[in-house]
Amino acid sequence: MPLEKQYSFEDLWLIKLKTRLQWTGWLQYLLPLPAAMALLTIASAARYVVASESLMAHFWFVTLPRALGCLLIANALFDIATCKYDMRPLEPEPKRRDHMNAFDVMRARRSCRSFQTRKLSKKDLEELIESVKQHVDPSYLVGSNPIRLLYVSEPMRVWPVVGAHEFLVAVAPKEYDAMSVIDVGRSLQKVVLHATRMGLGTCWIGPGADQDSVIWHLGDSFDKERDHVIVTCAIGYRSMFQPLAIRLLSVVTGSVRLPLGSLFFSDASFCEPQDLAQKPFSLFGRCYEVCRWAPSSYNAQPTRCVARIDRRAPKDAGNCEDDHHDQLVPAFDFFCATTSRFYGPIALGIWLANWEAGCDNLGIKGQFSVLGPEERGAAPREEEQAAEVPKYYISWLPSSVSKLS
């Protein structure tokens, strides 16, 4: 007797249609059409229900739905013409942000969902590649495995970004290593921040990139036996023309962030929010803010931090007393509040990049180190509890206490 075929969620015709529209680049343009058809249907049906002498009811149930439906259809046609088929005027190159400090650059950075048709100028591309080389150098990484940020200058199947034709593809060794994934987030975010200062638009793309398309475009630079694509980042000149569905998506997902009290804690049990206004933590100012606004997949914000006092005496601290706030040494332990093997560590790496950039702007030097439970003042957990979240990954310690006084 033949085995009965088992169907998955992906086998549904509606899901297959959605996937096809997504990878052919039509989904973002057609999303408003069901709403438009529903409004026109309501208007047509209401004509036979609403009394003709009731002008107010006629307006709310016939005229307004009909106008909104027609407006959505007109907007979809406009989006298709300008974004899908590039029937738009030549847009100017954006201005650089060299006048901004690191904090303002990090807050100014927004995901770019629509790109101009023009490619990066030779000067901009050379500057971008130089930043890539600097941040994938082994001396910069916190892990022991190499990572690569490969430049691709061809359109790839990505969603919901439109008009993207230049990308940085992050590649790490195929054998999983969480520190390599963290390095990808940290290094690529540093490149993204440099691109933001250059005036370029960027967009992190995780599940919205078709892996087969990405690997095909990498060609001989990708070895399926040794390499693994971690994440893709679209890069280019931002366009002011953007499909309505993407605009609404950006508004919904781009302005929601957890409060600092849900991200920074004083204890490893994550029960007590740290008082960031108290010394020595207050000395880090806007570093907390830019971590809070760091991008993550679906803005899930899976990173957590324990801000604590490091009881181990640093080399340059002299005979400091623990009860003297100006000589207390802060330490920051970073955790992931998800079991995700990729999106969580990537988000943590982005946090580390923003934290590091903020500290550099304040003139506070430090280094990342992986510490054991005793070094962090935490009780070691049982072996069977090792998979619990939040899960510890890495710490940041200042290298000069005198800078904090």
DOMITOR-844544 format. One record per residue (C-alpha): residue number from 1; residue in one letter; x, y, z. Coordinates in pm, 1 decimal. Example, Ala and Ser with C-alpha at 12.3 -4.5 7.8 and 13.67 -1.06 7.14 Angstrom:
REM DOMITOR-844544
1 a 1230.0 -450.0 780.0
2 s 1367.0 -106.0 714.0
***
This chain:
REM DOMITOR-844544
1 m 0.0 0.0 0.0
2 p 161.7 332.3 -105.0
3 l 241.5 581.0 165.0
4 e 3.9 873.4 186.8
5 k 169.4 1200.4 85.1
6 q 206.6 1443.7 372.5
7 y 143.5 1808.4 301.9
8 s 314.9 2093.3 478.3
9 f 211.9 2452.0 525.0
10 e 428.4 2544.0 225.1
11 d 220.2 2317.3 -1.8
12 l -84.0 2544.3 18.2
13 w -149.2 2717.6 -314.6
14 l -179.0 3056.9 -143.7
15 i 165.5 3018.0 15.4
16 k 311.9 2904.4 -317.4
17 l 158.6 3206.6 -488.4
18 k 292.6 3437.6 -218.9
19 t 643.3 3289.3 -255.1
20 r 635.1 3321.5 -632.8
21 l 520.3 3683.5 -617.4
22 q 782.1 3755.1 -351.5
23 w 1077.9 3624.8 -550.9
24 t 957.0 3773.3 -880.0
25 g 938.6 4115.3 -714.6
26 w 561.7 4168.5 -747.3
27 l 435.6 4103.6 -395.3
28 q 511.2 4447.8 -252.4
29 y 317.6 4612.4 -538.8
30 l 12.2 4387.3 -527.7
31 l -41.0 4382.1 -149.3
32 p -269.6 4692.3 -148.0
33 l -495.2 4549.2 -421.3
34 p -703.9 4314.0 -199.9
35 a -787.2 4610.0 23.6
36 a -874.9 4817.5 -282.9
37 m -1105.6 4547.4 -418.6
38 a -1271.4 4507.8 -76.7
39 l -1341.1 4881.9 -59.1
40 l -1485.4 4891.2 -411.1
41 t -1703.0 4589.2 -331.1
42 i -1833.2 4759.7 -16.9
43 a -1912.0 5075.1 -216.3
44 s -2094.2 4881.2 -487.1
45 a -2302.8 4683.0 -237.6
46 a -2380.7 4989.8 -28.6
47 r -2536.9 5167.3 -327.4
48 y -2834.5 4932.5 -306.2
49 v -2866.6 4952.0 71.9
50 v -2811.8 5316.5 159.0
51 a -3108.7 5544.1 97.6
52 s -3037.7 5797.8 -174.3
53 e -3166.7 6087.1 38.3
54 s -2918.8 6010.5 318.4
55 l -2619.6 6211.8 199.6
56 m -2407.2 6144.0 508.1
57 a -2454.5 5765.3 489.2
58 h -2391.3 5776.2 113.5
59 f -2061.3 5953.5 177.1
60 w -1935.8 5709.5 443.5
61 f -2046.8 5385.5 280.3
62 v -2030.5 5462.3 -92.7
63 t -1825.9 5769.2 -185.9
64 l -1542.8 5731.5 64.4
65 p -1476.9 5354.9 14.9
66 r -1492.0 5403.0 -363.1
67 a -1246.3 5693.3 -349.7
68 l -1006.6 5505.0 -123.6
69 g -1023.0 5194.2 -343.6
70 c -950.4 5394.4 -659.0
71 l -670.4 5578.0 -479.2
72 l -505.9 5248.1 -377.8
73 i -524.3 5118.3 -735.6
74 a -381.0 5443.8 -872.8
75 n -102.6 5432.7 -615.1
76 a -20.4 5070.5 -707.0
77 l 4.6 5165.5 -1075.7
78 f 228.9 5459.6 -985.2
79 d 452.9 5236.3 -770.5
80 i 480.9 4976.7 -1047.9
81 a 576.6 5243.0 -1302.6
82 t 830.2 5424.5 -1084.9
83 c 984.8 5140.0 -880.4
84 k 930.0 4821.3 -1079.5
85 y 998.4 4963.9 -1425.2
86 d 1219.9 5257.5 -1316.6
87 m 1009.8 5524.3 -1490.7
88 r 1131.1 5804.2 -1265.2
89 p 1356.6 6107.8 -1288.5
90 l 1725.2 6088.9 -1206.7
91 e 1761.3 6146.2 -833.5
92 p 2054.2 6333.3 -677.1
93 e 2327.8 6160.0 -484.6
94 p 2277.1 6194.2 -107.7
95 k 2504.8 6416.0 97.1
96 r 2771.8 6278.7 327.8
97 r 2734.6 6297.8 704.8
98 d 3094.4 6368.0 799.8
99 h 2979.3 6647.6 1030.1
100 m 2792.8 6402.1 1255.9
101 n 2940.2 6231.1 1559.3
102 a 2914.8 5853.4 1596.9
103 f 2596.6 5869.5 1805.9
104 d 2412.5 6086.5 1554.9
105 v 2522.4 5860.4 1267.3
106 m 2387.0 5553.4 1446.9
107 r 2054.6 5723.9 1518.8
108 a 2032.0 5862.9 1163.9
109 r 2076.3 5518.9 1008.2
110 r 1749.9 5367.4 884.2
111 s 1685.6 5058.8 673.3
112 c 1668.1 5159.7 308.2
113 r 1390.0 4970.9 129.9
114 s 1419.6 5138.1 -211.2
115 f 1733.5 5220.3 -408.1
116 q 1816.0 5441.8 -703.4
117 t 1902.5 5285.9 -1037.0
118 r 2251.2 5437.6 -1042.9
119 k 2541.1 5230.9 -910.1
120 l 2795.3 5344.9 -655.4
121 s 3054.2 5582.1 -792.9
122 k 3408.5 5450.9 -823.0
123 k 3517.7 5670.0 -531.8
124 d 3236.2 5554.9 -304.5
125 l 3290.6 5188.9 -393.2
126 e 3663.2 5210.1 -320.9
127 e 3596.2 5373.4 17.0
128 l 3336.6 5108.0 100.5
129 i 3568.2 4819.0 7.0
130 e 3845.0 4972.9 217.2
131 s 3610.5 4971.1 518.8
132 v 3525.2 4606.2 444.7
133 k 3893.6 4508.9 440.9
134 q 3953.8 4685.4 772.2
135 h 3668.6 4512.4 951.7
136 v 3726.3 4155.9 831.4
137 d 4094.6 4162.9 924.0
138 p 4169.6 3880.1 1171.7
139 s 4311.1 4130.7 1420.7
140 y 3970.5 4298.4 1443.2
141 l 3760.9 3986.6 1499.2
142 v 3665.1 3852.1 1841.1
143 g 3642.5 3493.2 1712.3
144 s 3917.3 3271.7 1576.2
145 n 3761.2 3188.8 1237.9
146 p 3781.6 3413.0 929.4
147 i 3474.0 3576.4 783.0
148 r 3423.7 3742.7 445.2
149 l 3207.9 4029.4 320.4
150 l 3175.8 3972.9 -53.8
151 y 3064.3 4251.2 -287.6
152 v 2804.7 4154.7 -551.4
153 s 2702.5 4400.7 -823.3
154 e 2400.3 4221.0 -968.1
155 p 2026.9 4220.6 -880.1
156 m 1937.2 3930.2 -651.1
157 r 1602.7 3796.7 -538.0
158 v 1535.4 3983.6 -214.7
159 w 1220.6 4102.4 -38.2
160 p 1079.1 4354.0 41.7
161 v 1366.1 4571.8 -85.7
162 v 1315.7 4718.8 -433.3
163 g 1575.6 4842.1 -679.7
164 a 1871.0 4685.3 -495.9
165 h 2152.1 4585.1 -730.5
166 e 2459.7 4605.9 -504.0
167 f 2511.9 4387.8 -199.9
168 l 2756.2 4277.8 66.5
169 v 2716.5 3906.4 138.9
170 a 2855.5 3783.7 473.5
171 v 3013.2 3439.1 448.9
172 a 3147.7 3233.0 741.2
173 p 3281.4 2875.7 768.8
174 k 3012.7 2612.5 719.1
175 e 3088.5 2448.3 1053.6
176 y 2883.0 2647.9 1299.4
177 d 3063.8 2878.1 1538.8
178 a 2861.9 3135.3 1733.9
179 m 3158.2 3372.5 1759.5
180 s 3189.2 3378.2 1380.2
181 v 2822.2 3476.4 1353.9
182 i 2879.1 3748.4 1614.7
183 d 3178.4 3867.4 1413.0
184 v 2957.1 3892.6 1105.0
185 g 2710.9 4117.0 1290.7
186 r 2984.5 4331.6 1443.8
187 s 3198.1 4370.6 1130.1
188 l 2911.9 4427.8 887.3
189 q 2749.6 4680.7 1121.1
190 k 3076.1 4876.9 1133.6
191 v 3075.1 4884.0 751.7
192 v 2706.7 4985.5 756.8
193 l 2785.5 5274.7 992.3
194 h 3068.1 5388.6 767.1
195 a 2833.4 5367.2 467.6
196 t 2578.6 5576.1 659.7
197 r 2842.6 5840.8 718.0
198 m 2911.2 5832.3 343.2
199 g 2541.4 5902.6 281.4
200 l 2464.6 5555.9 146.7
201 g 2151.6 5353.2 215.6
202 t 2175.3 5002.5 361.4
203 c 1934.5 4723.9 446.9
204 w 2006.1 4403.9 640.3
205 i 1837.1 4110.0 467.2
206 g 1804.1 3774.1 642.9
207 p 1502.7 3557.5 554.4
208 g 1411.5 3808.3 281.5
209 a 1696.0 3687.5 58.2
210 d 1663.9 3384.8 -167.8
211 q 1967.7 3177.6 -69.9
212 d 1985.7 3000.5 -406.8
213 s 1999.4 3334.7 -584.3
214 v 2266.8 3465.5 -347.8
215 i 2488.6 3157.8 -386.7
216 w 2447.4 3159.4 -765.0
217 h 2565.9 3520.1 -784.4
218 l 2865.5 3448.3 -560.8
219 g 2990.7 3202.1 -821.6
220 d 3337.4 3058.8 -769.4
221 s 3395.0 3269.9 -456.8
222 f 3155.4 3041.2 -266.4
223 d 3231.7 2677.1 -181.2
224 k 2924.8 2480.8 -69.2
225 e 3146.2 2235.0 115.6
226 r 3322.0 2498.3 327.7
227 d 3114.5 2816.7 328.4
228 h 2783.4 2932.7 469.4
229 v 2595.9 3253.0 381.0
230 i 2504.3 3422.6 708.5
231 v 2329.6 3740.6 597.5
232 t 2302.3 3977.8 302.1
233 c 2309.7 4356.6 308.2
234 a 2178.0 4572.5 23.7
235 i 2373.0 4891.7 -28.5
236 g 2343.0 5190.1 -262.0
237 y 2185.3 5532.3 -301.3
238 r 1849.5 5574.8 -131.3
239 s 1547.8 5648.7 -353.1
240 m 1254.5 5864.9 -251.3
241 f 1022.4 5643.7 -459.9
242 q 896.7 5356.3 -247.6
243 p 595.9 5121.6 -274.0
244 l 312.4 5198.3 -32.4
245 a 325.0 4852.6 130.7
246 i 692.6 4898.6 216.3
247 r 630.9 5246.7 354.9
248 l 364.3 5108.7 587.9
249 l 590.0 4818.1 687.5
250 s 871.4 5059.4 773.9
251 v 640.4 5271.2 989.0
252 v 508.4 4968.7 1180.2
253 t 842.6 4796.4 1244.0
254 g 1083.6 5088.1 1249.4
255 s 957.1 5287.2 1548.1
256 v 904.3 5014.8 1809.6
257 r 1179.7 4945.2 2062.5
258 l 1192.0 4799.1 2411.9
259 p 1269.1 5038.8 2699.6
260 l 1621.0 5041.0 2842.1
261 g 1488.6 4880.2 3160.2
262 s 1407.3 4567.9 2958.2
263 l 1753.8 4550.7 2803.9
264 f 2008.8 4645.2 3073.8
265 f 2005.5 4466.5 3407.4
266 s 2205.9 4465.1 3728.7
267 d 2181.2 4090.6 3792.8
268 a 2228.9 3771.1 3591.3
269 s 1874.1 3663.4 3675.2
270 f 1748.0 3961.1 3469.8
271 c 1506.9 4075.0 3738.0
272 e 1644.2 4416.7 3833.4
273 p 1698.0 4686.8 3569.4
274 q 2029.2 4864.3 3612.9
275 d 2022.6 5228.5 3721.5
276 l 2209.5 5370.7 3423.1
277 a 2199.3 5723.0 3567.3
278 q 2424.9 5620.1 3856.6
279 k 2805.2 5632.6 3836.2
280 p 3001.8 5470.6 3684.9
281 f 2731.5 5360.3 3438.2
282 s 2618.7 5717.3 3371.3
283 l 2958.0 5787.8 3211.5
284 f 2854.6 5583.9 2906.7
285 g 2572.9 5824.2 2819.3
286 r 2418.2 5757.0 2478.1
287 c 2587.8 5416.5 2438.1
288 y 2274.3 5258.7 2583.9
289 e 2048.3 5450.5 2349.4
290 v 2228.0 5341.2 2030.6
291 c 2223.5 4978.6 2145.1
292 r 1850.7 5005.7 2202.5
293 w 1801.8 5134.1 1848.1
294 a 2033.7 4877.0 1687.0
295 p 1867.0 4683.8 1403.5
296 s 1767.8 4318.7 1444.0
297 s 1555.5 4071.2 1251.7
298 y 1193.2 4195.8 1269.3
299 n 1323.2 4436.0 1540.0
300 a 1291.8 4151.3 1790.1
301 q 1577.4 4291.2 2004.7
302 p 1707.7 3957.9 2138.3
303 t 2017.6 4105.4 2308.2
304 r 2039.7 4163.8 2683.3
305 c 2315.6 4312.1 2895.1
306 v 2415.3 4281.2 3260.2
307 a 2585.9 4604.4 3365.0
308 r 2782.9 4529.8 3680.4
309 i 3081.0 4636.0 3885.5
310 d 3394.6 4434.9 3810.4
311 r 3545.3 4337.6 4146.2
312 r 3877.9 4233.3 4000.6
313 a 4138.0 4510.7 4041.2
314 p 4262.1 4633.9 3700.7
315 k 4630.2 4706.2 3645.1
316 d 4594.5 5083.5 3636.5
317 a 4346.9 5115.3 3921.5
318 g 4602.0 5139.0 4199.9
319 n 4469.8 5096.7 4554.6
320 c 4108.4 5175.4 4471.4
321 e 3833.0 5114.0 4719.0
322 d 3512.9 4944.7 4609.9
323 d 3298.7 5200.8 4789.4
324 h 3444.1 5491.9 4590.4
325 h 3216.3 5534.4 4287.9
326 d 3475.3 5720.6 4077.3
327 q 3708.6 5419.9 4101.6
328 l 3454.9 5143.9 4055.9
329 v 3518.5 4958.4 3732.1
330 p 3208.9 4882.8 3522.3
331 a 3177.7 4565.6 3318.6
332 f 2914.2 4469.8 3064.8
333 d 2812.6 4108.2 2995.7
334 f 2616.1 4048.7 2675.6
335 f 2354.0 3774.9 2636.2
336 c 2108.0 3645.6 2375.4
337 a 1747.0 3601.9 2484.2
338 t 1671.7 3354.7 2205.9
339 t 1783.5 3006.3 2106.5
340 s 1831.1 3117.6 1745.3
341 r 2172.1 3007.9 1619.1
342 f 2200.8 3291.8 1367.9
343 y 1962.8 3587.1 1413.1
344 g 2037.1 3617.7 1785.2
345 p 2419.0 3622.9 1756.2
346 i 2398.8 3855.9 1453.4
347 a 2188.6 4100.7 1655.9
348 l 2434.8 4071.4 1943.6
349 g 2722.8 4148.2 1706.3
350 i 2539.5 4459.5 1586.1
351 w 2498.1 4565.9 1948.6
352 l 2871.7 4519.8 2007.1
353 a 2951.9 4737.4 1706.0
354 n 2724.7 5017.3 1825.8
355 w 2852.3 4988.0 2181.7
356 e 3213.1 5001.5 2064.1
357 a 3148.7 5297.8 1833.9
358 g 2979.4 5486.2 2117.1
359 c 3262.5 5418.8 2361.0
360 d 3519.7 5528.4 2102.8
361 n 3327.7 5851.7 2053.1
362 l 3344.3 5914.3 2429.3
363 g 3716.8 5831.2 2439.0
364 i 3659.9 5521.1 2652.6
365 k 3879.2 5233.4 2540.9
366 g 3804.1 4872.8 2619.6
367 q 3813.3 4519.8 2488.5
368 f 3583.3 4223.5 2443.1
369 s 3656.7 3903.9 2635.1
370 v 3478.4 3575.3 2692.5
371 l 3462.9 3525.7 3070.4
372 g 3374.6 3227.5 3282.3
373 p 3092.7 3236.2 3541.0
374 e 3331.8 3297.8 3831.6
375 e 3499.3 3587.3 3649.5
376 r 3156.5 3743.8 3599.6
377 g 3055.2 3678.6 3959.1
378 a 2778.8 3442.9 3844.3
379 a 2703.1 3102.4 3988.5
380 p 2786.5 2827.4 3736.2
381 r 2477.5 2657.2 3598.8
382 e 2420.7 2286.9 3579.0
383 e 2514.7 2114.4 3251.5
384 e 2153.0 2044.4 3161.7
385 q 2072.2 2414.7 3201.8
386 a 2337.3 2531.9 2956.2
387 a 2081.0 2586.2 2680.3
388 e 1870.3 2823.3 2889.7
389 v 1819.0 3177.1 2771.7
390 p 1931.4 3444.9 2807.5
391 k 2260.8 3280.6 2715.5
392 y 2593.6 3449.7 2787.0
393 y 2835.3 3509.6 2498.7
394 i 3087.7 3788.1 2564.1
395 s 3181.4 4081.1 2791.9
396 w 3323.4 4428.5 2747.4
397 l 3574.4 4568.3 2998.3
398 p 3735.0 4913.7 2998.6
399 s 4109.8 4908.6 2948.5
400 s 4169.2 5236.8 3131.3
401 v 3998.1 5316.7 3460.2
402 s 4141.5 5668.6 3469.8
403 k 3924.8 5762.5 3171.3
404 l 3613.9 5683.5 3373.6
405 s 3682.8 5918.1 3663.7
***
